[in-house]
Amino acid sequence: MSTSQERVEQLLADSHFAFINSRNDEALCLAEEAIRLADRDPEGYKCAGNAYMSMGIYEKAVENYKKAVEFDPNNGNRYFILGYALATCEIMAEAIKNLARAEELGCSPENTVQLYNLLGIICFDIGRYKDALVNLEKAEKIIGIDMDIMRRKAIIYGIKDDIRNGLLTANQMKLVAPSEYIGYQVAFKLLSQANRLEAAERELEMAGKYAEATMDYYFDCVTFELQKYDNDKDKQHYKTALALIEMALENVKVSSTEVIESYINAAEIYLQMENANKTIDCLNAAQNPIASYNLGFDIVDKEFEPVRLTEYDVEEMMEADKERIAEEYGEYGIEELAENLEPDENGAREYFTVIEEEDEAKERYKIDESENVELTSEYVDQINRLYIGAYTLNRDFNKVIDYARKLQASENTQNSYIGIYSETNAYKELGSPEAEQKYEETVRFFRNAMIKDPSDMAAVTFRIQCYMDMGQYDEAEQLCNLLSGELRKPLLEKIKEVKSGGEDH
């Protein structure tokens, strides 16, 4: 007959086995039975804590890990697991305290690496960037070069505006994984941050040459085109950005989320181009992403004429080829090249590699249509905002009202405010007899929002805009004068501009 201790050991072994096989309920029952038989054995509490963690019941996990520490106070691994659980519960100060105790007592090698990684993440989250770097470097010393650690270090260098060390980290990442985009992306973002735009563009060019194309790569190329537009206002950058989005969808095996983002990004660009109809097309596609993508929705309309070469273009190309061959093969370059490539008696050139003809073109990648796609609240807000912009361009203010009311339901205060103001302004544009009353209600709403939160600058701005729309410029100016100088000046200039335009008309 087995002893009580043997029974406990068997229960703990079975609990661990059930846990690693994701049978969490069973693992918890076995651990609790072990605790009932040996209520001072720390392993029972550890097993129970592990089961609770996997079930997402973090408070219970913390309770059990604290018991494990209580009954085994000199074991660093117990403090590490407790610190991890506390960090998961976002109890950061207590998490750091327990992780520091774990480091002091010492942990198993695998826990030590995770400990420094976790300390690095926590310190980053609370803004202690120097401590975060120290801990990440400690982890790196144990396990060597690690892409995740380097990625976190690069982000910290970016926040600290330490471009040099950030770029050194990016180069390390490229050495480890030259065909992955992440190293080039880190360098691109750092160089863009430093406004070294030519170097940032070279980084994208190198990524296009050496790294596997990803949606992140194409999205960064799009971002760069929009940055260039900000500098020179050349709308060709918008067209290039749209072509890049389409190229991404053709060349990358995309997820439904990436398709949604692509269509929304395209809609934003078309809105900037004041192409309302194409904006609406892209937004409609974003709401039905899988069917739109699988059916080949075109972001860029295929309206461009093919380039036609004139006889002068052909002559120039031939002359350029002659000069190139002459440089490579000497004065009689073309004749020598022809002799070197002379076929045998059967007309074959045996030194050429035989290239098999492909039977048919590759079929375009398609997303599984059985996938259930739900738009996040952020995507819904973006889509509704863009619909408001597009229908405003089209002067279809009834549609503006429809989407403004949808946006008012947003959990994001700024988006909700946009919805409230857009509906009110649409009534004015429609010439509705209710417009004046609507503006008075909206002004009261934003005044009450300011009373609740005097720091709510969005409420102030929309209230001022309402006064301008109503032609109440004195009220708008009085409200502006309550603001600090840097906020007041642009608003007063806007009021002056609108007031001047109103008086001219």
Salt bridges, closest charged atoms under 4 A:
GLU26 OE2 - ARG23 NH2 2.82
GLU33 OE2 - ARG36 NH2 2.64
GLU43 OE2 - ARG78 NH1 2.81
GLU70 OE1 - LYS67 NZ 3.87
ASP72 OD2 - ARG78 NE 2.97
GLU94 OE2 - LYS66 NZ 3.40
GLU103 OE2 - LYS138 NZ 3.22
GLU104 OE2 - ARG101 NH1 2.88
ASP131 OD2 - ARG128 NE 2.94
GLU140 OE1 - LYS153 NZ 2.87
ASP148 OD1 - ARG151 NH1 2.69
GLU201 OE2 - LYS228 NZ 3.03
GLU203 OE2 - LYS174 NZ 2.23
ASP220 OD1 - LYS189 NZ 3.49
GLU225 OE2 - LYS228 NZ 3.16
GLU225 OE1 - HIS237 ND1 2.92
ASP232 OD2 - HIS237 NE2 2.83
GLU246 OE2 - LYS302 NZ 2.53
ASP298 OD1 - LYS302 NZ 3.24
ASP301 OD1 - LYS278 NZ 3.03
ASP321 OD1 - ARG324 NH2 3.61
GLU328 OE2 - ARG324 NH1 3.59
GLU423 OE2 - ARG405 NE 2.96
GLU423 OE2 - LYS438 NZ 3.37
GLU429 OE1 - ARG395 NH2 2.99
GLU477 OE2 - LYS499 NZ 3.99
